[in-house]
Structures are given as C-alpha cells and as structure tokens.
Amino acid sequence: MRIFDNEIIRIINLVENLSNVNVKDVVIFDNVMYIVVEKNQREKLIHLLGILKKILNKDIKILEYSSNVFEFLKELIPFVNFVKIKNYNGIKVAEVGINKVYKGIVYGRNKRKLKLYKTLLERMYKINEIKII
C-alpha cells in the first residue's frame, strides 16, 4: 500500500475535484509533476493543464495507467521495444529493450530519468529494479 504525504493528497484532491478524473498517483520529480490517471481519462484533464500549472507552479505530464506494464512504459518512454519482467530471488526486475541510439535520451543526465522510472514502476507495479538493455 502506498503512503502519500500531505502535499500529494492535496494535489490529488485538487485534480480530482477540478476535473472529475480518478487519479492513481502523483510523483514530483525534478520540478515536474507526473499525474497518473485511469485509462481513457487523460482527455478530461488536458483542458485544465494550464490552470493546474498556474495553481501548482510546476510543469505537468499526464500518464494513463494500464494494467499492462509494457503499455505503461511505452507511454512513459516512447522508445521502448519490449519489456520482460523477471524475478531474481524475490526481486522483480523489468528489462526494457531500447534501441542504442535512444539510450542517452532515456537515461537522462547522470541517469536521473532512471530514478523516475524506477519510482513509478515500484509504486504502480511493485517492480523493484529497471534495466535498460
């Protein structure tokens, strides 16, 4: 079960009350807010993006939740070719296949984006590690 701090709860309530969407999760990373909403509810939130940016004073990215890890990662990382979920001694690892040309974009400076991907996968799918191959 995820534990939300007061700021995240306040943001989830604000977004749900303004847009009438079901928010699954909110992650703030590098002054960008990632809002994960139920499938097919992104359109309801897009028209309020400008208002939310002004209220929250952050850049916002909207992601649609999917029960399929590949679909969720494909939305998060557009260059994903395949995803394999493996279990190593109780540790779930997502092996994500990406073309070598795009690895630098996917990693980000000092592999910062990997931390974001790992955080989202842990919270949404209970996956402990992510490997880019």
C-alpha positions in Angstrom: 0.0 0.0 0.0 1.3 3.4 -0.9 1.7 6.1 1.6 1.0 9.7 0.4 2.3 12.8 2.1 0.0 15.8 2.7 1.2 17.7 -0.4 0.4 14.7 -2.7 -3.0 14.2 -1.1 -3.8 17.9 -1.6 -2.8 17.7 -5.2 -4.8 14.6 -5.8 -7.9 16.2 -4.3 -7.4 19.4 -6.3 -7.1 17.5 -9.6 -10.0 15.2 -8.9 -12.3 18.0 -7.8 -11.4 20.2 -10.8 -11.5 17.6 -13.5 -13.6 14.7 -12.2 -10.9 12.1 -13.1 -9.6 9.3 -11.0 -6.0 9.9 -10.1 -4.0 6.8 -9.4 -0.8 8.5 -8.3 1.2 11.7 -8.4 5.0 11.8 -8.5 7.0 15.0 -8.3 10.5 14.7 -9.9 12.9 17.5 -10.9 10.1 20.1 -10.6 7.9 18.2 -13.0 4.7 16.6 -11.7 3.7 13.3 -13.2 0.0 12.6 -12.7 -1.1 9.0 -13.4 -4.8 8.8 -14.2 -7.2 5.9 -15.0 -7.2 4.7 -18.6 -9.2 6.9 -21.1 -9.4 9.9 -18.7 -6.5 11.9 -19.9 -8.7 14.0 -22.2 -10.7 15.3 -19.3 -7.6 16.6 -17.6 -5.8 18.1 -20.7 -8.1 21.1 -21.0 -7.3 22.1 -17.3 -3.5 21.7 -17.8 -2.9 25.5 -18.0 -4.9 26.2 -14.8 -3.1 23.4 -12.9 0.3 24.7 -14.0 -0.5 28.1 -12.6 -2.0 26.8 -9.4 0.7 24.3 -8.7 3.6 26.2 -10.3 5.1 23.1 -11.9 5.3 21.5 -15.3 2.8 18.7 -15.5 2.9 15.4 -17.5 -0.2 13.2 -17.6 0.2 9.5 -17.9 -2.6 6.9 -18.3 -2.4 3.9 -16.1 -2.5 0.5 -17.7 -2.6 -2.9 -16.1 -0.1 -3.9 -18.8 3.5 -2.8 -17.8 4.6 -2.6 -21.5 1.8 -0.2 -22.4 2.5 2.0 -19.4 6.3 2.1 -20.1 5.6 2.7 -23.8 3.7 5.8 -22.8 6.4 6.9 -20.3 9.4 6.0 -22.6 8.3 6.3 -26.3 11.4 4.3 -27.5 10.5 1.0 -25.7 10.7 -2.1 -28.0 10.0 -4.8 -25.4 9.6 -5.3 -21.7 10.5 -8.5 -19.8 9.6 -8.9 -16.1 12.0 -11.3 -14.4 12.1 -12.5 -10.8 15.6 -12.8 -9.2 15.4 -14.2 -5.6 12.2 -12.3 -4.9 13.3 -9.1 -6.6 11.2 -8.1 -9.6 13.3 -6.6 -12.4 11.9 -5.0 -15.6 14.2 -5.5 -18.5 13.4 -2.8 -21.0 14.7 -3.1 -24.6 15.6 0.2 -26.3 17.5 1.0 -29.5 21.0 2.1 -28.6 20.5 5.4 -30.4 18.0 6.5 -27.8 19.7 5.2 -24.6 21.1 8.6 -23.8 17.7 10.3 -24.1 16.1 7.5 -21.9 18.8 7.7 -19.2 19.0 11.5 -18.9 21.9 13.3 -17.4 23.5 11.3 -14.6 20.8 8.6 -15.2 18.2 10.8 -13.4 15.3 9.6 -15.5 16.0 6.0 -14.4 15.2 7.1 -10.9 11.8 8.4 -12.1 11.0 5.2 -14.0 12.0 3.1 -11.0 9.9 5.1 -8.7 6.8 4.8 -10.9 7.3 1.1 -11.5 7.7 0.5 -7.8 4.6 2.4 -6.9 2.4 1.1 -9.7 3.5 -2.5 -10.3 5.7 -3.4 -7.3 8.8 -3.8 -9.6 12.0 -3.2 -7.7 14.6 -2.6 -10.4 14.7 -1.4 -14.1 17.4 -2.5 -16.5 17.8 -0.8 -19.9 19.1 -3.3 -22.5 
